Amino acid sequence: MTKILLIVAFTIAIVLWFKLQAGKRDELPRKEKTSEDMVRCQVCQVNLPRSEALLSQGKFYCCDEHRRRAG
């Protein structure tokens, strides 16, 4: 009987420990999303974030193929 109680107590302790760890994971700071300037590809006119665009000779492109095509 003592073995069964120890097994149950051990199982409950493990479950509670996992729940506590999951709660800590939820408390991690989230990165705040900030707005970013959008630019337009000179070839296909698609809008994309400035950080993802390719800049060549003062013009923005969505991919290297469009940059080469316009050049």
mmCIF file of the N, C-alpha and C atoms, coordinates in Angstrom:
data_MODEL
# 
_entry.id   MODEL 
# 
loop_
_atom_site.group_PDB 
_atom_site.id 
_atom_site.type_symbol 
_atom_site.label_atom_id 
_atom_site.label_alt_id 
_atom_site.label_comp_id 
_atom_site.label_asym_id 
_atom_site.label_entity_id 
_atom_site.label_seq_id 
_atom_site.pdbx_PDB_ins_code 
_atom_site.Cartn_x 
_atom_site.Cartn_y 
_atom_site.Cartn_z 
_atom_site.occupancy 
_atom_site.B_iso_or_equiv 
_atom_site.pdbx_formal_charge 
_atom_site.auth_seq_id 
_atom_site.auth_comp_id 
_atom_site.auth_asym_id 
_atom_site.auth_atom_id 
_atom_site.pdbx_PDB_model_num 
ATOM 1   N N  . MET A 1 1  ? 0.821  -1.190 0.000   1.00 0.00 ? 1  MET A N  1 
ATOM 2   C CA . MET A 1 1  ? 0.000  0.000  0.000   1.00 0.00 ? 1  MET A CA 1 
ATOM 3   C C  . MET A 1 1  ? 0.868  1.258  0.000   1.00 0.00 ? 1  MET A C  1 
ATOM 4   N N  . THR A 1 2  ? 1.969  1.223  0.747   1.00 0.00 ? 2  THR A N  1 
ATOM 5   C CA . THR A 1 2  ? 2.874  2.370  0.813   1.00 0.00 ? 2  THR A CA 1 
ATOM 6   C C  . THR A 1 2  ? 3.503  2.643  -0.550  1.00 0.00 ? 2  THR A C  1 
ATOM 7   N N  . LYS A 1 3  ? 3.836  1.593  -1.265  1.00 0.00 ? 3  LYS A N  1 
ATOM 8   C CA . LYS A 1 3  ? 4.423  1.763  -2.595  1.00 0.00 ? 3  LYS A CA 1 
ATOM 9   C C  . LYS A 1 3  ? 3.453  2.461  -3.535  1.00 0.00 ? 3  LYS A C  1 
ATOM 10  N N  . ILE A 1 4  ? 2.190  2.099  -3.475  1.00 0.00 ? 4  ILE A N  1 
ATOM 11  C CA . ILE A 1 4  ? 1.171  2.711  -4.333  1.00 0.00 ? 4  ILE A CA 1 
ATOM 12  C C  . ILE A 1 4  ? 1.036  4.189  -4.007  1.00 0.00 ? 4  ILE A C  1 
ATOM 13  N N  . LEU A 1 5  ? 1.008  4.551  -2.725  1.00 0.00 ? 5  LEU A N  1 
ATOM 14  C CA . LEU A 1 5  ? 0.898  5.949  -2.318  1.00 0.00 ? 5  LEU A CA 1 
ATOM 15  C C  . LEU A 1 5  ? 2.121  6.747  -2.763  1.00 0.00 ? 5  LEU A C  1 
ATOM 16  N N  . LEU A 1 6  ? 3.293  6.156  -2.670  1.00 0.00 ? 6  LEU A N  1 
ATOM 17  C CA . LEU A 1 6  ? 4.500  6.835  -3.136  1.00 0.00 ? 6  LEU A CA 1 
ATOM 18  C C  . LEU A 1 6  ? 4.478  7.047  -4.648  1.00 0.00 ? 6  LEU A C  1 
ATOM 19  N N  . ILE A 1 7  ? 4.018  6.073  -5.380  1.00 0.00 ? 7  ILE A N  1 
ATOM 20  C CA . ILE A 1 7  ? 3.918  6.205  -6.838  1.00 0.00 ? 7  ILE A CA 1 
ATOM 21  C C  . ILE A 1 7  ? 2.922  7.292  -7.204  1.00 0.00 ? 7  ILE A C  1 
ATOM 22  N N  . VAL A 1 8  ? 1.778  7.335  -6.549  1.00 0.00 ? 8  VAL A N  1 
ATOM 23  C CA . VAL A 1 8  ? 0.766  8.368  -6.813  1.00 0.00 ? 8  VAL A CA 1 
ATOM 24  C C  . VAL A 1 8  ? 1.324  9.742  -6.468  1.00 0.00 ? 8  VAL A C  1 
ATOM 25  N N  . ALA A 1 9  ? 1.974  9.869  -5.320  1.00 0.00 ? 9  ALA A N  1 
ATOM 26  C CA . ALA A 1 9  ? 2.543  11.156 -4.906  1.00 0.00 ? 9  ALA A CA 1 
ATOM 27  C C  . ALA A 1 9  ? 3.627  11.603 -5.886  1.00 0.00 ? 9  ALA A C  1 
ATOM 28  N N  . PHE A 1 10 ? 4.464  10.694 -6.309  1.00 0.00 ? 10 PHE A N  1 
ATOM 29  C CA . PHE A 1 10 ? 5.520  11.009 -7.263  1.00 0.00 ? 10 PHE A CA 1 
ATOM 30  C C  . PHE A 1 10 ? 4.922  11.461 -8.599  1.00 0.00 ? 10 PHE A C  1 
ATOM 31  N N  . THR A 1 11 ? 3.889  10.779 -9.065  1.00 0.00 ? 11 THR A N  1 
ATOM 32  C CA . THR A 1 11 ? 3.213  11.143 -10.311 1.00 0.00 ? 11 THR A CA 1 
ATOM 33  C C  . THR A 1 11 ? 2.593  12.529 -10.211 1.00 0.00 ? 11 THR A C  1 
ATOM 34  N N  . ILE A 1 12 ? 1.934  12.826 -9.115  1.00 0.00 ? 12 ILE A N  1 
ATOM 35  C CA . ILE A 1 12 ? 1.325  14.152 -8.917  1.00 0.00 ? 12 ILE A CA 1 
ATOM 36  C C  . ILE A 1 12 ? 2.408  15.226 -8.890  1.00 0.00 ? 12 ILE A C  1 
ATOM 37  N N  . ALA A 1 13 ? 3.521  14.943 -8.229  1.00 0.00 ? 13 ALA A N  1 
ATOM 38  C CA . ALA A 1 13 ? 4.617  15.913 -8.170  1.00 0.00 ? 13 ALA A CA 1 
ATOM 39  C C  . ALA A 1 13 ? 5.169  16.205 -9.563  1.00 0.00 ? 13 ALA A C  1 
ATOM 40  N N  . ILE A 1 14 ? 5.315  15.184 -10.380 1.00 0.00 ? 14 ILE A N  1 
ATOM 41  C CA . ILE A 1 14 ? 5.826  15.384 -11.746 1.00 0.00 ? 14 ILE A CA 1 
ATOM 42  C C  . ILE A 1 14 ? 4.836  16.195 -12.571 1.00 0.00 ? 14 ILE A C  1 
ATOM 43  N N  . VAL A 1 15 ? 3.555  15.895 -12.478 1.00 0.00 ? 15 VAL A N  1 
ATOM 44  C CA . VAL A 1 15 ? 2.535  16.637 -13.230 1.00 0.00 ? 15 VAL A CA 1 
ATOM 45  C C  . VAL A 1 15 ? 2.538  18.102 -12.806 1.00 0.00 ? 15 VAL A C  1 
ATOM 46  N N  . LEU A 1 16 ? 2.598  18.370 -11.514 1.00 0.00 ? 16 LEU A N  1 
ATOM 47  C CA . LEU A 1 16 ? 2.627  19.753 -11.031 1.00 0.00 ? 16 LEU A CA 1 
ATOM 48  C C  . LEU A 1 16 ? 3.889  20.471 -11.491 1.00 0.00 ? 16 LEU A C  1 
ATOM 49  N N  . TRP A 1 17 ? 5.018  19.766 -11.508 1.00 0.00 ? 17 TRP A N  1 
ATOM 50  C CA . TRP A 1 17 ? 6.262  20.381 -11.962 1.00 0.00 ? 17 TRP A CA 1 
ATOM 51  C C  . TRP A 1 17 ? 6.163  20.778 -13.441 1.00 0.00 ? 17 TRP A C  1 
ATOM 52  N N  . PHE A 1 18 ? 5.586  19.899 -14.277 1.00 0.00 ? 18 PHE A N  1 
ATOM 53  C CA . PHE A 1 18 ? 5.412  20.230 -15.694 1.00 0.00 ? 18 PHE A CA 1 
ATOM 54  C C  . PHE A 1 18 ? 4.473  21.413 -15.879 1.00 0.00 ? 18 PHE A C  1 
ATOM 55  N N  . LYS A 1 19 ? 3.408  21.487 -15.113 1.00 0.00 ? 19 LYS A N  1 
ATOM 56  C CA . LYS A 1 19 ? 2.490  22.626 -15.207 1.00 0.00 ? 19 LYS A CA 1 
ATOM 57  C C  . LYS A 1 19 ? 3.181  23.914 -14.790 1.00 0.00 ? 19 LYS A C  1 
ATOM 58  N N  . LEU A 1 20 ? 4.016  23.853 -13.770 1.00 0.00 ? 20 LEU A N  1 
ATOM 59  C CA . LEU A 1 20 ? 4.753  25.029 -13.329 1.00 0.00 ? 20 LEU A CA 1 
ATOM 60  C C  . LEU A 1 20 ? 5.713  25.493 -14.414 1.00 0.00 ? 20 LEU A C  1 
ATOM 61  N N  . GLN A 1 21 ? 6.395  24.566 -15.055 1.00 0.00 ? 21 GLN A N  1 
ATOM 62  C CA . GLN A 1 21 ? 7.317  24.913 -16.132 1.00 0.00 ? 21 GLN A CA 1 
ATOM 63  C C  . GLN A 1 21 ? 6.578  25.529 -17.313 1.00 0.00 ? 21 GLN A C  1 
ATOM 64  N N  . ALA A 1 22 ? 5.408  25.016 -17.634 1.00 0.00 ? 22 ALA A N  1 
ATOM 65  C CA . ALA A 1 22 ? 4.612  25.570 -18.732 1.00 0.00 ? 22 ALA A CA 1 
ATOM 66  C C  . ALA A 1 22 ? 4.169  26.985 -18.388 1.00 0.00 ? 22 ALA A C  1 
ATOM 67  N N  . GLY A 1 23 ? 3.833  27.235 -17.153 1.00 0.00 ? 23 GLY A N  1 
ATOM 68  C CA . GLY A 1 23 ? 3.437  28.579 -16.726 1.00 0.00 ? 23 GLY A CA 1 
ATOM 69  C C  . GLY A 1 23 ? 4.582  29.567 -16.841 1.00 0.00 ? 23 GLY A C  1 
ATOM 70  N N  . LYS A 1 24 ? 5.797  29.132 -16.525 1.00 0.00 ? 24 LYS A N  1 
ATOM 71  C CA . LYS A 1 24 ? 6.961  30.009 -16.652 1.00 0.00 ? 24 LYS A CA 1 
ATOM 72  C C  . LYS A 1 24 ? 7.233  30.343 -18.107 1.00 0.00 ? 24 LYS A C  1 
ATOM 73  N N  . ARG A 1 25 ? 7.011  29.382 -18.976 1.00 0.00 ? 25 ARG A N  1 
ATOM 74  C CA . ARG A 1 25 ? 7.231  29.610 -20.402 1.00 0.00 ? 25 ARG A CA 1 
ATOM 75  C C  . ARG A 1 25 ? 6.270  30.665 -20.926 1.00 0.00 ? 25 ARG A C  1 
ATOM 76  N N  . ASP A 1 26 ? 5.042  30.686 -20.415 1.00 0.00 ? 26 ASP A N  1 
ATOM 77  C CA . ASP A 1 26 ? 4.063  31.672 -20.851 1.00 0.00 ? 26 ASP A CA 1 
ATOM 78  C C  . ASP A 1 26 ? 4.413  33.079 -20.376 1.00 0.00 ? 26 ASP A C  1 
ATOM 79  N N  . GLU A 1 27 ? 5.221  33.192 -19.332 1.00 0.00 ? 27 GLU A N  1 
ATOM 80  C CA . GLU A 1 27 ? 5.558  34.489 -18.778 1.00 0.00 ? 27 GLU A CA 1 
ATOM 81  C C  . GLU A 1 27 ? 6.753  35.136 -19.460 1.00 0.00 ? 27 GLU A C  1 
ATOM 82  N N  . LEU A 1 28 ? 7.376  34.470 -20.422 1.00 0.00 ? 28 LEU A N  1 
ATOM 83  C CA . LEU A 1 28 ? 8.513  35.038 -21.108 1.00 0.00 ? 28 LEU A CA 1 
ATOM 84  C C  . LEU A 1 28 ? 8.096  36.310 -21.846 1.00 0.00 ? 28 LEU A C  1 
ATOM 85  N N  . PRO A 1 29 ? 8.952  37.304 -21.865 1.00 0.00 ? 29 PRO A N  1 
ATOM 86  C CA . PRO A 1 29 ? 8.586  38.551 -22.552 1.00 0.00 ? 29 PRO A CA 1 
ATOM 87  C C  . PRO A 1 29 ? 8.421  38.327 -24.051 1.00 0.00 ? 29 PRO A C  1 
ATOM 88  N N  . ARG A 1 30 ? 7.425  38.913 -24.597 1.00 0.00 ? 30 ARG A N  1 
ATOM 89  C CA . ARG A 1 30 ? 7.155  38.808 -26.034 1.00 0.00 ? 30 ARG A CA 1 
ATOM 90  C C  . ARG A 1 30 ? 7.800  39.988 -26.751 1.00 0.00 ? 30 ARG A C  1 
ATOM 91  N N  . LYS A 1 31 ? 8.256  39.739 -27.939 1.00 0.00 ? 31 LYS A N  1 
ATOM 92  C CA . LYS A 1 31 ? 8.789  40.838 -28.739 1.00 0.00 ? 31 LYS A CA 1 
ATOM 93  C C  . LYS A 1 31 ? 7.623  41.699 -29.206 1.00 0.00 ? 31 LYS A C  1 
ATOM 94  N N  . GLU A 1 32 ? 7.779  42.982 -28.999 1.00 0.00 ? 32 GLU A N  1 
ATOM 95  C CA . GLU A 1 32 ? 6.733  43.886 -29.460 1.00 0.00 ? 32 GLU A CA 1 
ATOM 96  C C  . GLU A 1 32 ? 6.887  44.085 -30.961 1.00 0.00 ? 32 GLU A C  1 
ATOM 97  N N  . LYS A 1 33 ? 5.780  43.981 -31.648 1.00 0.00 ? 33 LYS A N  1 
ATOM 98  C CA . LYS A 1 33 ? 5.816  44.191 -33.084 1.00 0.00 ? 33 LYS A CA 1 
ATOM 99  C C  . LYS A 1 33 ? 5.723  45.687 -33.351 1.00 0.00 ? 33 LYS A C  1 
ATOM 100 N N  . THR A 1 34 ? 6.635  46.164 -34.152 1.00 0.00 ? 34 THR A N  1 
ATOM 101 C CA . THR A 1 34 ? 6.623  47.572 -34.516 1.00 0.00 ? 34 THR A CA 1 
ATOM 102 C C  . THR A 1 34 ? 6.299  47.674 -35.995 1.00 0.00 ? 34 THR A C  1 
ATOM 103 N N  . SER A 1 35 ? 5.738  48.778 -36.363 1.00 0.00 ? 35 SER A N  1 
ATOM 104 C CA . SER A 1 35 ? 5.402  48.962 -37.771 1.00 0.00 ? 35 SER A CA 1 
ATOM 105 C C  . SER A 1 35 ? 6.688  49.221 -38.557 1.00 0.00 ? 35 SER A C  1 
ATOM 106 N N  . GLU A 1 36 ? 6.677  48.835 -39.801 1.00 0.00 ? 36 GLU A N  1 
ATOM 107 C CA . GLU A 1 36 ? 7.847  48.971 -40.646 1.00 0.00 ? 36 GLU A CA 1 
ATOM 108 C C  . GLU A 1 36 ? 7.430  49.620 -41.960 1.00 0.00 ? 36 GLU A C  1 
ATOM 109 N N  . ASP A 1 37 ? 8.311  50.427 -42.505 1.00 0.00 ? 37 ASP A N  1 
ATOM 110 C CA . ASP A 1 37 ? 8.021  51.070 -43.784 1.00 0.00 ? 37 ASP A CA 1 
ATOM 111 C C  . ASP A 1 37 ? 7.858  50.025 -44.874 1.00 0.00 ? 37 ASP A C  1 
ATOM 112 N N  . MET A 1 38 ? 6.896  50.269 -45.754 1.00 0.00 ? 38 MET A N  1 
ATOM 113 C CA . MET A 1 38 ? 6.670  49.391 -46.891 1.00 0.00 ? 38 MET A CA 1 
ATOM 114 C C  . MET A 1 38 ? 7.207  50.080 -48.142 1.00 0.00 ? 38 MET A C  1 
ATOM 115 N N  . VAL A 1 39 ? 7.761  49.282 -49.037 1.00 0.00 ? 39 VAL A N  1 
ATOM 116 C CA . VAL A 1 39 ? 8.272  49.789 -50.309 1.00 0.00 ? 39 VAL A CA 1 
ATOM 117 C C  . VAL A 1 39 ? 7.662  48.964 -51.438 1.00 0.00 ? 39 VAL A C  1 
ATOM 118 N N  . ARG A 1 40 ? 7.744  49.494 -52.652 1.00 0.00 ? 40 ARG A N  1 
ATOM 119 C CA . ARG A 1 40 ? 7.140  48.824 -53.806 1.00 0.00 ? 40 ARG A CA 1 
ATOM 120 C C  . ARG A 1 40 ? 8.216  48.378 -54.782 1.00 0.00 ? 40 ARG A C  1 
ATOM 121 N N  . CYS A 1 41 ? 8.101  47.138 -55.233 1.00 0.00 ? 41 CYS A N  1 
ATOM 122 C CA . CYS A 1 41 ? 9.021  46.607 -56.236 1.00 0.00 ? 41 CYS A CA 1 
ATOM 123 C C  . CYS A 1 41 ? 8.825  47.374 -57.539 1.00 0.00 ? 41 CYS A C  1 
ATOM 124 N N  . GLN A 1 42 ? 9.923  47.775 -58.177 1.00 0.00 ? 42 GLN A N  1 
ATOM 125 C CA . GLN A 1 42 ? 9.848  48.550 -59.411 1.00 0.00 ? 42 GLN A CA 1 
ATOM 126 C C  . GLN A 1 42 ? 9.360  47.726 -60.597 1.00 0.00 ? 42 GLN A C  1 
ATOM 127 N N  . VAL A 1 43 ? 9.446  46.406 -60.521 1.00 0.00 ? 43 VAL A N  1 
ATOM 128 C CA . VAL A 1 43 ? 9.055  45.556 -61.641 1.00 0.00 ? 43 VAL A CA 1 
ATOM 129 C C  . VAL A 1 43 ? 7.614  45.084 -61.517 1.00 0.00 ? 43 VAL A C  1 
ATOM 130 N N  . CYS A 1 44 ? 7.287  44.433 -60.387 1.00 0.00 ? 44 CYS A N  1 
ATOM 131 C CA . CYS A 1 44 ? 5.957  43.818 -60.268 1.00 0.00 ? 44 CYS A CA 1 
ATOM 132 C C  . CYS A 1 44 ? 4.987  44.633 -59.409 1.00 0.00 ? 44 CYS A C  1 
ATOM 133 N N  . GLN A 1 45 ? 5.463  45.721 -58.836 1.00 0.00 ? 45 GLN A N  1 
ATOM 134 C CA . GLN A 1 45 ? 4.645  46.635 -58.045 1.00 0.00 ? 45 GLN A CA 1 
ATOM 135 C C  . GLN A 1 45 ? 4.090  46.036 -56.757 1.00 0.00 ? 45 GLN A C  1 
ATOM 136 N N  . VAL A 1 46 ? 4.665  44.936 -56.276 1.00 0.00 ? 46 VAL A N  1 
ATOM 137 C CA . VAL A 1 46 ? 4.209  44.340 -55.025 1.00 0.00 ? 46 VAL A CA 1 
ATOM 138 C C  . VAL A 1 46 ? 4.799  45.141 -53.859 1.00 0.00 ? 46 VAL A C  1 
ATOM 139 N N  . ASN A 1 47 ? 4.020  45.310 -52.798 1.00 0.00 ? 47 ASN A N  1 
ATOM 140 C CA . ASN A 1 47 ? 4.494  45.994 -51.605 1.00 0.00 ? 47 ASN A CA 1 
ATOM 141 C C  . ASN A 1 47 ? 5.118  44.981 -50.654 1.00 0.00 ? 47 ASN A C  1 
ATOM 142 N N  . LEU A 1 48 ? 6.247  45.348 -50.062 1.00 0.00 ? 48 LEU A N  1 
ATOM 143 C CA . LEU A 1 48 ? 6.909  44.475 -49.109 1.00 0.00 ? 48 LEU A CA 1 
ATOM 144 C C  . LEU A 1 48 ? 7.655  45.326 -48.086 1.00 0.00 ? 48 LEU A C  1 
ATOM 145 N N  . PRO A 1 49 ? 7.946  44.754 -46.902 1.00 0.00 ? 49 PRO A N  1 
ATOM 146 C CA . PRO A 1 49 ? 8.670  45.515 -45.880 1.00 0.00 ? 49 PRO A CA 1 
ATOM 147 C C  . PRO A 1 49 ? 10.055 45.915 -46.381 1.00 0.00 ? 49 PRO A C  1 
ATOM 148 N N  . ARG A 1 50 ? 10.500 47.085 -45.976 1.00 0.00 ? 50 ARG A N  1 
ATOM 149 C CA . ARG A 1 50 ? 11.797 47.593 -46.415 1.00 0.00 ? 50 ARG A CA 1 
ATOM 150 C C  . ARG A 1 50 ? 12.931 46.625 -46.061 1.00 0.00 ? 50 ARG A C  1 
ATOM 151 N N  . SER A 1 51 ? 12.821 45.942 -44.921 1.00 0.00 ? 51 SER A N  1 
ATOM 152 C CA . SER A 1 51 ? 13.888 45.032 -44.495 1.00 0.00 ? 51 SER A CA 1 
ATOM 153 C C  . SER A 1 51 ? 13.995 43.801 -45.394 1.00 0.00 ? 51 SER A C  1 
ATOM 154 N N  . GLU A 1 52 ? 12.950 43.458 -46.138 1.00 0.00 ? 52 GLU A N  1 
ATOM 155 C CA . GLU A 1 52 ? 12.979 42.299 -47.032 1.00 0.00 ? 52 GLU A CA 1 
ATOM 156 C C  . GLU A 1 52 ? 13.272 42.677 -48.475 1.00 0.00 ? 52 GLU A C  1 
ATOM 157 N N  . ALA A 1 53 ? 13.295 43.968 -48.772 1.00 0.00 ? 53 ALA A N  1 
ATOM 158 C CA . ALA A 1 53 ? 13.486 44.431 -50.144 1.00 0.00 ? 53 ALA A CA 1 
ATOM 159 C C  . ALA A 1 53 ? 14.970 44.520 -50.485 1.00 0.00 ? 53 ALA A C  1 
ATOM 160 N N  . LEU A 1 54 ? 15.255 44.426 -51.780 1.00 0.00 ? 54 LEU A N  1 
ATOM 161 C CA . LEU A 1 54 ? 16.609 44.620 -52.289 1.00 0.00 ? 54 LEU A CA 1 
ATOM 162 C C  . LEU A 1 54 ? 16.703 46.037 -52.838 1.00 0.00 ? 54 LEU A C  1 
ATOM 163 N N  . LEU A 1 55 ? 17.723 46.773 -52.461 1.00 0.00 ? 55 LEU A N  1 
ATOM 164 C CA . LEU A 1 55 ? 17.921 48.142 -52.909 1.00 0.00 ? 55 LEU A CA 1 
ATOM 165 C C  . LEU A 1 55 ? 19.058 48.171 -53.909 1.00 0.00 ? 55 LEU A C  1 
ATOM 166 N N  . SER A 1 56 ? 18.785 48.706 -55.087 1.00 0.00 ? 56 SER A N  1 
ATOM 167 C CA . SER A 1 56 ? 19.807 48.810 -56.115 1.00 0.00 ? 56 SER A CA 1 
ATOM 168 C C  . SER A 1 56 ? 19.600 50.108 -56.873 1.00 0.00 ? 56 SER A C  1 
ATOM 169 N N  . GLN A 1 57 ? 20.621 50.949 -56.895 1.00 0.00 ? 57 GLN A N  1 
ATOM 170 C CA . GLN A 1 57 ? 20.602 52.234 -57.586 1.00 0.00 ? 57 GLN A CA 1 
ATOM 171 C C  . GLN A 1 57 ? 19.400 53.073 -57.162 1.00 0.00 ? 57 GLN A C  1 
ATOM 172 N N  . GLY A 1 58 ? 19.084 53.052 -55.880 1.00 0.00 ? 58 GLY A N  1 
ATOM 173 C CA . GLY A 1 58 ? 18.011 53.876 -55.330 1.00 0.00 ? 58 GLY A CA 1 
ATOM 174 C C  . GLY A 1 58 ? 16.605 53.342 -55.565 1.00 0.00 ? 58 GLY A C  1 
ATOM 175 N N  . LYS A 1 59 ? 16.483 52.144 -56.108 1.00 0.00 ? 59 LYS A N  1 
ATOM 176 C CA . LYS A 1 59 ? 15.174 51.539 -56.362 1.00 0.00 ? 59 LYS A CA 1 
ATOM 177 C C  . LYS A 1 59 ? 15.064 50.231 -55.597 1.00 0.00 ? 59 LYS A C  1 
ATOM 178 N N  . PHE A 1 60 ? 13.833 49.881 -55.226 1.00 0.00 ? 60 PHE A N  1 
ATOM 179 C CA . PHE A 1 60 ? 13.587 48.675 -54.453 1.00 0.00 ? 60 PHE A CA 1 
ATOM 180 C C  . PHE A 1 60 ? 13.040 47.565 -55.338 1.00 0.00 ? 60 PHE A C  1 
ATOM 181 N N  . TYR A 1 61 ? 13.448 46.331 -55.012 1.00 0.00 ? 61 TYR A N  1 
ATOM 182 C CA . TYR A 1 61 ? 13.002 45.150 -55.747 1.00 0.00 ? 61 TYR A CA 1 
ATOM 183 C C  . TYR A 1 61 ? 12.645 44.049 -54.750 1.00 0.00 ? 61 TYR A C  1 
ATOM 184 N N  . CYS A 1 62 ? 11.700 43.185 -55.133 1.00 0.00 ? 62 CYS A N  1 
ATOM 185 C CA . CYS A 1 62 ? 11.263 42.104 -54.245 1.00 0.00 ? 62 CYS A CA 1 
ATOM 186 C C  . CYS A 1 62 ? 12.172 40.887 -54.317 1.00 0.00 ? 62 CYS A C  1 
ATOM 187 N N  . CYS A 1 63 ? 12.908 40.727 -55.419 1.00 0.00 ? 63 CYS A N  1 
ATOM 188 C CA . CYS A 1 63 ? 13.800 39.573 -55.555 1.00 0.00 ? 63 CYS A CA 1 
ATOM 189 C C  . CYS A 1 63 ? 14.950 39.931 -56.494 1.00 0.00 ? 63 CYS A C  1 
ATOM 190 N N  . ASP A 1 64 ? 15.957 39.088 -56.487 1.00 0.00 ? 64 ASP A N  1 
ATOM 191 C CA . ASP A 1 64 ? 17.138 39.339 -57.303 1.00 0.00 ? 64 ASP A CA 1 
ATOM 192 C C  . ASP A 1 64 ? 16.818 39.279 -58.795 1.00 0.00 ? 64 ASP A C  1 
ATOM 193 N N  . GLU A 1 65 ? 15.892 38.416 -59.171 1.00 0.00 ? 65 GLU A N  1 
ATOM 194 C CA . GLU A 1 65 ? 15.495 38.304 -60.592 1.00 0.00 ? 65 GLU A CA 1 
ATOM 195 C C  . GLU A 1 65 ? 14.946 39.638 -61.108 1.00 0.00 ? 65 GLU A C  1 
ATOM 196 N N  . HIS A 1 66 ? 14.101 40.286 -60.317 1.00 0.00 ? 66 HIS A N  1 
ATOM 197 C CA . HIS A 1 66 ? 13.526 41.576 -60.736 1.00 0.00 ? 66 HIS A CA 1 
ATOM 198 C C  . HIS A 1 66 ? 14.597 42.664 -60.750 1.00 0.00 ? 66 HIS A C  1 
ATOM 199 N N  . ARG A 1 67 ? 15.550 42.581 -59.830 1.00 0.00 ? 67 ARG A N  1 
ATOM 200 C CA . ARG A 1 67 ? 16.631 43.563 -59.808 1.00 0.00 ? 67 ARG A CA 1 
ATOM 201 C C  . ARG A 1 67 ? 17.460 43.446 -61.081 1.00 0.00 ? 67 ARG A C  1 
ATOM 202 N N  . ARG A 1 68 ? 17.750 42.205 -61.506 1.00 0.00 ? 68 ARG A N  1 
ATOM 203 C CA . ARG A 1 68 ? 18.532 41.998 -62.725 1.00 0.00 ? 68 ARG A CA 1 
ATOM 204 C C  . ARG A 1 68 ? 17.737 42.390 -63.969 1.00 0.00 ? 68 ARG A C  1 
ATOM 205 N N  . ARG A 1 69 ? 16.445 42.093 -63.968 1.00 0.00 ? 69 ARG A N  1 
ATOM 206 C CA . ARG A 1 69 ? 15.601 42.398 -65.122 1.00 0.00 ? 69 ARG A CA 1 
ATOM 207 C C  . ARG A 1 69 ? 15.532 43.910 -65.363 1.00 0.00 ? 69 ARG A C  1 
ATOM 208 N N  . ALA A 1 70 ? 15.463 44.682 -64.300 1.00 0.00 ? 70 ALA A N  1 
ATOM 209 C CA . ALA A 1 70 ? 15.337 46.131 -64.433 1.00 0.00 ? 70 ALA A CA 1 
ATOM 210 C C  . ALA A 1 70 ? 16.670 46.791 -64.766 1.00 0.00 ? 70 ALA A C  1 
ATOM 211 N N  . GLY A 1 71 ? 17.775 46.130 -64.433 1.00 0.00 ? 71 GLY A N  1 
ATOM 212 C CA . GLY A 1 71 ? 19.107 46.717 -64.614 1.00 0.00 ? 71 GLY A CA 1 
ATOM 213 C C  . GLY A 1 71 ? 19.557 46.603 -65.999 1.00 0.00 ? 71 GLY A C  1 
# 
